[in-house]
Amino acid sequence: MSPVENVLLAPKMMLLYNAERLDPHLELFMEKFLDHTQHDVNEAEVVILPLPYEGTASYLKGTGGGPDAILKASLQLEEMEEELRWEPSTALKLHTADAIKPGRDESPESYITKIEEFLGIIPEDKVIIGLGGEHTVTVPLAMRVMTPGDTLIAIDAHPDLRDSYEGSRYSHACVTRRLCEAGYSAIQLGVGCISAGELEYIESGASVEHFPATGLATEKGLEAAVNRIKALKGGAYLTIDLDGLSTSYMPGVGTPVPGGIEWHALLSILKALFFNDDVTVKGMDIVELRPIEGQVLSEFSAAKIIQKMLSYNWGRKR
């Protein structure tokens, strides 16, 4: 049995991203989101895929612990999603896969290959929700489902449009650039900082629409972004880099930036996307959670966002 098959078939696998810090007599296991009934992957509607990779993290380390922290925090959520008043984790057929474990000092190219191998044995009709880990993991997840004419919806404090960063073209800082070069357009929401090279790339005619965090903090700016998403048509992939959100509820990230998207503004953006009957959201991910010792707000908020995505995307269709 291959390592990739083991990820699918083993009921639970030890999470070893930080094994040297663990008591050798203790076992840390990956939880299921909201402790849902574990459906066989062939029967599941949604596959939740933990991806604890942080190999190109350039500021604060610790995003490798993000997936496990989110899943553990999800156990504290009410199963009822309060807006649409249903229980996504009960009504949907969910499968939480075991984490794809990175090797020590594994390159992003090598880890991306691991993800691609896993995706190759997942039935094509399954919607995958990736849990990072750093933003690098978005590239293979998006490439699995996106087709010509599709749009990347990226909530992020950073444009991630660098051609390379710290010697890697698959750094977390290059994700959107790689997907734009593959022929997809991007709508970026919540950008709070930008490099000269990224600005030059946008102004060169790249298919990137830009809604900065400063604009989204105003009623007029948020309305413009929401209306743009409501007008979108076709396929879309949603990636949420949690550093694009307000530190009032999301302080635990790898590269924090002040002035991110506030909670109810985020929900307005998500509803504009998921309630748009002309859009098919083909996949999604949440990345860059860095748990803070002694605090749980960030991982609880991230788990709540996943519950909202499940509810908004499938609740109106049931």
C-alpha positions, -999 to +999 in steps of 0.1 A: +000+000+000+014+034-010+019+063+015-008+082-004-033+053+000-024+052+036-035+088+040-069+078+027-075+045+043-060+048+078-088+059+102-064+083+120-027+090+116-003+106+140+004+142+132+042+144+132+048+179+118+064+189+152+071+155+167+103+166+184+083+188+208+059+160+218+062+138+248+072+104+232+046+086+253+018+107+240+000+104+206-015+135+189-042+125+164-059+145+138-095+152+146-125+151+122-142+185+115-170+190+141-165+153+149-187+144+119-196+109+108-167+097+087-180+088+053-160+067+028-143+090+004-162+075-025-195+084-009-185+118+005-196+151-009-168+170+007-132+160+016-114+180+042-077+178+036-052+188+063-019+201+048+006+210+076+034+223+054+054+254+063+086+249+043+088+284+028+075+303+058+095+335+059+084+352+091+068+333+119+070+295+120+041+274+133+016+273+105+023+235+103+002+233+134-027+251+118-048+222+105-048+202+137-057+234+157-086+242+135-100+206+137-097+206+174-113+240+177-142+228+155-152+204+182-163+234+203-187+248+176-224+244+178-234+219+151-262+243+141-251+271+116-272+299+130-280+319+099-294+292+076-304+271+106-291+237+097-263+214+106-238+210+077-216+185+095-246+162+101-265+167+068-235+166+045-214+135+038-180+146+049-146+128+049-117+143+068-085+128+053-054+123+074-027+149+071-003+147+042+029+148+063+058+168+050+093+155+054+119+175+073+131+204+051+110+192+023+110+215-007+077+231-019+080+213-052+083+179-035+053+186-012+032+198-041+039+165-058+027+147-027-006+167-028-010+160-066-005+122-060-032+123-033-056+144-055-050+119-083-069+091-064-097+113-052-129+111-074-132+142-095-167+150-082-155+156-046-152+192-034-120+195-014-115+220+014-078+223+021-065+233+056-030+248+056-003+251+065+012+279+044-003+293+012+019+272-011-007+243-008-033+263-027-015+258-061-022+221-066-056+223-050-067+251-074-051+235-104-070+203-098-104+220-105-099+252-124-105+254-161-100+282-186-122+312-177-124+304-140-116+329-113-094+328-082-110+346-053-082+353-029-087+369+005-052+378+016-032+407+031-005+400+005-009+399-033+013+368-035+023+379-070+061+377-067+078+357-095+100+341-068+108+347-032+138+336-012+149+314-041+116+296-047+090+301-074+066+281-052+070+302-021+039+312-002+045+347-017+041+334-053+008+315-052-014+339-071+014+346-097+016+309-105-021+306-110-023+338-131+005+325-153-016+293-157-043+314-174-067+322-146-079+356-135-079+367-099-100+389-076-080+399-046-097+412-014-081+426+017-046+434+005-028+455+031+007+456+016+024+452-018+058+451-032+070+473-061+074+442-083+039+430-076+024+464-083+043+465-116+030+431-125-006+442-119-001+474-139+014+454-168-020+441-177-022+409-155-057+396-151-059+407-114-086+429-098-076+445-066-098+455-036-074+468-009-081+464+028-084+502+032-113+502+007-131+473+023-131+492+056-155+517+041-192+511+032-186+522-004-156+500-009-172+469+006-203+474-015-181+477-047-163+444-039-196+426-030-212+438-062-183+427-083-185+392-068-223+391-073-217+399-110-192+370-114-200+341-136-185+307-142-162+286-120-143+299-090-118+287-065-117+304-030-086+307-010-085+325+024-052+334+037-061+343+073-037+372+075-061+391+053-086+391+082-088+415+111-064+407+140-094+414+163-105+378+157-075+364+137-043+373+155-026+339+150-011+340+115+023+336+100+027+370+086+004+394+104-008+427+088-030+453+106-063+465+092-077+432+078-113+424+069-137+426+098-160+396+106-193+408+092-176+422+061-161+388+055-195+371+058-209+396+033-182+387+008-187+350+013-224+352+009-220+373-023-199+344-037-218+314-025-252+328-030-244+337-066-264+312-088-241+320-117-210+308-099-198+273-091-173+272-063-152+242-073-129+241-042-116+262-013-090+264+013-080+282+045-043+287+051-017+304+073-031+298+107-004+299+133-017+288+167-007+311+196+000+293+229-027+300+255-052+314+229-078+297+208-096+327+191-078+323+158-084+286+153-120+288+166-127+317+141-111+297+113-133+266+122-163+289+122-154+302+087-153+267+074-187+260+089-200+291+072-186+281+038-202+246+041-235+262+051-235+289+025-224+267-004-247+237+003-274+250+026-294+268-001-293+238-024-308+213-001 
